[in-house]
Amino acid sequence: MILAPISRDSLQDWLAHIERLHAQPIALGLDRVLAVKRALGAEQTVPVITVGGTNGKGSTCAMLERILLCAGYRVGLYTSPHLLDYNERVRIDGRPVSDEALCASFADVEAARGEIPLTYFEFGTLAAWQAFSAAGVDAVVLEVGLGGRLDAVNAFDADCAIVTAVDLDHMDYLGKTREAIGFEKAGIFRSGRPAIVGDAQPPQSLLDHAQHIGAELQVLGRDFGYLAEQGQWTFWSRRGRRGGLAHPALRGAIQLANASTAIVALESLAERLPVSMQDIRRGLIEVELPGRFQVLPGRPTVVLDVGHNPQAAGVLADNLASMAFHPETWAVFGMLADKDIAGVVERVKDRIDHWLTASLPGPRGMGGEALAGILANHGIRADACFASPADAYLAAKERAGENDRIVAFGSFLTVAGVLYAIDDERKRRTT
């Protein structure tokens, strides 16, 4: 594929370039990324923790990163997608890398790939590894983009692989059943290495694959877990119990499962990455992750949640139910057309009083009017439809009472749009 010469002086130039390299935005398979990895001479010299799963990946990655930072390690973290800036995807020492570091890493990958047409995610994954190598990190945490077995992240061998909760999502790529999806996610496991499963009822296909390859399997509820108590919790594993833990800074009961998964993963790597109990306590208290049941200060209360499948919507509904009383709840609701929108609506509808639907950009984005039609199929009338999440959010702010709450959810794009609107409001107040 021959592309017209373009300027690559800025990060935006590079991002525009890598978006055009491959005919498809998603093309699963490892051949391309492995070939370029070899050309780069990329070597694994530090422990790698790979995190997959339908829900809970981002939270688990954030906890791992923060605990390791508290223990004094230099940590490279690669996640996706981003909310506002691409740099969010590649973090070193708890901070997004600079444009200059990313551009240098993109240039390395470009020089090594020859005529190989990498996808956007493949290019970004290899560039992240280059940035981590250049920075001399002590540990790397990689979040799977899609599935696991054929995801670009799987070009790197995990010293410890984690699969969090498994549910139906991305079925066009991963299969129509939970068993099919479980097998794809189990592809990140490695023979003789720790395989941590943060799902108390994992698909049998995942368990079978781990056993077949001889991975060192540990499953939530069987080999490790937690006991929730008033104001604190206890973690237990094969190594014993650790009580009196403060609840993680990330909100929601599901975060105890994610925290337990992160802790047992670090236990499995204790010889290479020792951490103290104090590091774990500090890390869980200090961890931050925008868009995961994020409650913003002020009135009306604003909740941001990137959940975009029925399982995540169920968790959101439970979290909303556990909050203090709010007279009315206003939804800023936007989703991609290839998601199980009806399933999401069904799980969360009892917690919402007013629906403001928002159109999302791009070929996969669903229009607000179409979303309203799906709501109507559930007997729900949308209050209004808007051209963007930002417009829907501003309308919600005008209509909601000061004791009400606004919940923006359904997609990373929905939350990003609301964050942009909030940032614009803040800038106007300070000028």
N, C-alpha and C positions, 0 to 999 in steps of 0.2 A: 504494500500500500504506500503510494508516494503522496506525501503531504506538501502543500505549498510552504515555503519558508515563513516562519513567524518569529516575532521577537520573543525572547525568553528572558527578559531582564527582570521580571517580577514574578512573585508567586502566582498571581492571577494569570499571567502568560503561560506558566507551566501547567496550571490546572486546565486552562483552555486546550492546551496541546494534548494532554493525556486523555481528555474526554473524547478526542477525535481519533485516537489511535485504533480502536477496535470497533467493529461494526455493531457489536452488541454491548449494552451496559453490563450484562451478567452473562458470563460464559464459563461455567464450572469446568474444572480440569486443572491438573498440576503440571502438565508437560511444559507449557510456556514459562511459567514462573520458575520451575526447577532449572530450565535451560539458562535463564538469565541469572539465577542465583549462582550457578556454576561459573558463568562468565564473570560475575562480580568477584568471585573468590570468597564469597561470604562463608564465614566459619562460625560455628557455635562454640564459644569458649566460656560462657556464663550460663547459669541455670535459666531455663525457659519454662514458664507456666502458661499453658494455653487454656483458654476458657471458652467453652461453647455452651449451647443451651438455647431454648426458646425465649425464656424470660429469666432475669436475674444475672445475666452476664455482666452488664455494666456495673451493677452494684458490687458484685463479687470482685471484679477487677479493681474498683476504686478502693475496696477494703484491703486487698492484697497490697496495692501500691502504698497506701498510707501506713500500714503496719510495717512494711519493709523500710519506708522512709524513716519512721520513728526508731527503727533499729540501726539507723545510720548507713544504710546502703544507698548507692546511686541506682535509681530505678528507671527503666524505660518502659513506658506503657503505650500500647497501640490499641485504639478503640475506633468504632464507627457506629453510625454516622456522626457527624458533628452537628451542633445546634446553630452556631453563628459563624465560626471561623474554622477553616480547614485545619489550622494549627492545633485545635483541640484534640485531633486524632492522634497526635504524636507528642507525648509528654516525657520530659526528662527531669528528674528531681522534683516532680510535682507541678511543673510548669510547662505550658505549651512551648514547643520549640520555636525559634525565630524563623522569619521568612527566609533569612539568609541560609540558615542550616538546612531548611527544606529544599531550597533551590539547589544547593550544592549536592544534596542527596539525589534529587531528581536528575541532575546532570550526570551523576555516576550511573544511574540506571539507564538513562538514555544512551550513554556511550557503550554500555554493555549489551543492550538488547539487540543491536543490529537491525534486522528486518522483522523481528518477532513482534507481533501486534498485541501488546499487553492490554488488558482491560484497565479501567480506572482504578479498581480496587487492587489488582495485581501490582500495578506500577506503584501505588501508594504503600503497599505492604513492603515491597523491596526497598523503597526509599526510607521507610521508617527504620528498617533494620540497618541501613547504611548510617542513618543519624545516630542510632544507638551505638553502633560500632565506633563511630568517630568520637562519641562522647565518653567512651570507656565505661559504660554502665556495669554494675555488679550483678544485675538481674533484669530479666525481660518478662513482661506480662503481655500476652497477645490475646486479643479478643477475636474470636471467629466472626467473619462477616456473614456467611450464609451456610448453614449445614455444618460441615466439618471435614468430611472425608475428601472432598474435592475443592475445598476452600483454599485460597492462596496462603493463608496463615499456616496450613498444614504442610507446607514445604519445609517448615522448620520443625524438628523433632522435639516434642514436649518432654521435659524431664519430669513434669507432673501435668497431667491433663485433667481438666474439670469439665463436667457436663452438669449444668444447673437444671432447672425444671425443663421438662420436655412436653410440648403440646403441639397442636396443629397450627402451622404457619408456613408460608412459602411452599405450599403444597404443589404448585406447578413445577418446582425444582426438586423437592425433597421426597415427594410421594404423598399419597392421599390418606395414609393411616399413621397412627402414632408409632406403630412398629417399624414402618418404613423410615420414618423420620429419625427414630431412635438409632437405627443402624447407621444412618448417615452421620449422626452426631458422634457415635462411638468411633468413627474413623480417626479421631485425633488421639486415641489411646495408643500406647506403645508397649511392646513386649517387655516384661520385667520392670516396668516403671509404674509409679502410682497413677491410678485412675480413680478420680473422686467423683461421685455422683450425688448431687444435691437434690435429688428427687426421691421421695420416700416410696414411690410406686413407679419405678422406671420401666420402660418397655423391655420385654424379655429379650428382644433382639439386641439391645444394648448390653445386657448382662451376658448373653451368649457370646457376643463378639469379644468382650473383655476376657472371658474365660478361654475362648478359642486361641487368642494370641498370648495368653499368659500374663496379662496385666495385673498389677497389684491393686485389686478392686476394693474400694470402701464405699458403702452406700448409706445415705442418710436414713436414720431410724434403725439401722441394723448394726453398723460399725461405728457410728458417731451420731451425735444429735444434740438436742438442747432441751432444757426445762425452763419454761417461762414462769417467773415469779413476780410478786408485786414489786415494781421498781427496779428489778434486777433479773438476771438469768444465770443459768448454769450450763456450761458446755461439758459434754462427755465424749470420750472416745476410747479406743483400746488402751490408751496410755493413762486413763484415769479421768477424774472430774476436776473442773476449775469453776468454782462458784463465786458469787458476789460480783458478777460482771455487770457493768452499766449497759443499758440498752444502746445499740448503735445510734449515731447521730442521724442516719438515714431513717426516715419514718416508715412505720408499717410493720405488722407482725411477721411478714414474710422475710424481713431482714435478719431475723434470728437464724433462719435456715441458711441464708447467704453467708452470714458471719461464721456459722459453724463450718460451712463448706470451705471458707477461706482459711480458717484456723487449722482444720485437719490437713489441708493441702500443705500448709507451712510446716506442720508436724512431720509430714512425710519427707520434707526436704531439710530437716533439722541439721543434718551433718554438713550440708553445703551452705545453708542460709539460716543459721541459728537466730532465733528471736526470743526475747524474754516475755514473760507474762505481762510485764509493765509495758512493753512495746505493743502488745496486743490490745491492752486496755486503752492506751493512748490513741492507737490507730483507729479503733472503733468509735471513740468519742470525737475524734477530729475529722473523720472522713466526710467528704462533701461530694455531691453528684447532682448537678442541675437536671431538672426535668423528671426526677423519680419521686413522685408524690412530694414535690417541693412546695412548701407552704410559705408564701411571701408575707412579710409583715405589713400591717396596715389594714384599713377597712375600705370596702368590703374585703374579706379574706379571699386571696387568690391562690388556687392550687394548680400546679403544672405537672402533668403526667404524660409521658411519651407512650404509654401503653397502647398497643395497636392490634391486639388479638384477644379472643374471649378470655383466656386464662388471666392475662394482665388486667382486663376490664373487671374480672371478678375480684382480683386483689384491690383494685382501685375502689370498687364498691364497698368492700369490707373496711378499707381505710377511711372512706368517707363516713361510714356508719360509726366509726370509733371516735370521730371528732366531736367537739363541743357542739351544742345546738346552734343551728342557723335557720332562720325562718324560711328562706328559700334558696335553692341552688340553681345557678345559671350555668348552662353548659356552652362553652365555645368548642364546637365539635367539627373536626375536619379529618378525613381519612383518605387513604389511597384506594383506588377502585379495585385492586386485586386482593384486598384484605377481606376477612369475614366480617363485614360491617353489621350484618344482621345479628351475628353471634355476639358482637361487642355491645350492641344496643340492648339485647336481651339481658345481658349480665348486669348492666349498670342503670337501666331505665328507672328502677324504683328509687334511685337516689337523686334523680334530676327532676326539677320542677319546670324549668324553662329551657328550651333548646334553641340555640343560635347556630345555624349551620354555616360553614365556611368552605369556599372553594379552595382547593390546593393546586399549586402550579405543577407544570410538567405533564408529560403524556400519561402518567399513572394517577394523577390527581383526580379526585372526584369533585364534581361541581356541587355547590351548596344546594341547588334545587333538586339534584338527584338524591342527595343525602336526605333531604326533607321527604322525598318520596319513599325512601326505605323506612323512615320513621313512621310515616303514615301507615305503612303495612303492619306496623306494630301498634296501631291505634294511638299514635303520638302526633300531635300537631306541632310543627316547628313554629316558634314565635316569629322568626324572620330568617332570611338567607342573605349571605354576604359574599362579596367578591374575594375576601381574604380573611385569614384569622385575625389580623390586626384590626380590620373593620368590625368584625364580630366582637372582639374584646372591648373596643371603645364603646360599642353599643351596650354591651353588658355592664360596663362601668356606669353608663348613664342611667340604666334601668334598675340596677340592683340597689337595694337599701344598704345602709352602712353595716348592718348586722348580717347581711346575706353573705353567700360565698359564690365565687366564680371558679369553675373548674374547666380548664383548657386541656383537652386530651384527644387521643386518636392517632397521633403521628408525631414524629420529630418535627415535621414541617409545621404542624399546628402550634406546638410549643415555641418553635423558633420565631414564628410570626408574631406571637404574643410578646415574646421577649424583645423583639425589635420595637414593638409599639410601646412597651414599658420604658425602653431606653430613650425613645423619642420624647416621651412625656417628661422624663427626668431632665433631658437636655433643655427642653423648653422652660422648665421651672428654674434652671440655673443660668439662663441667659436673659 
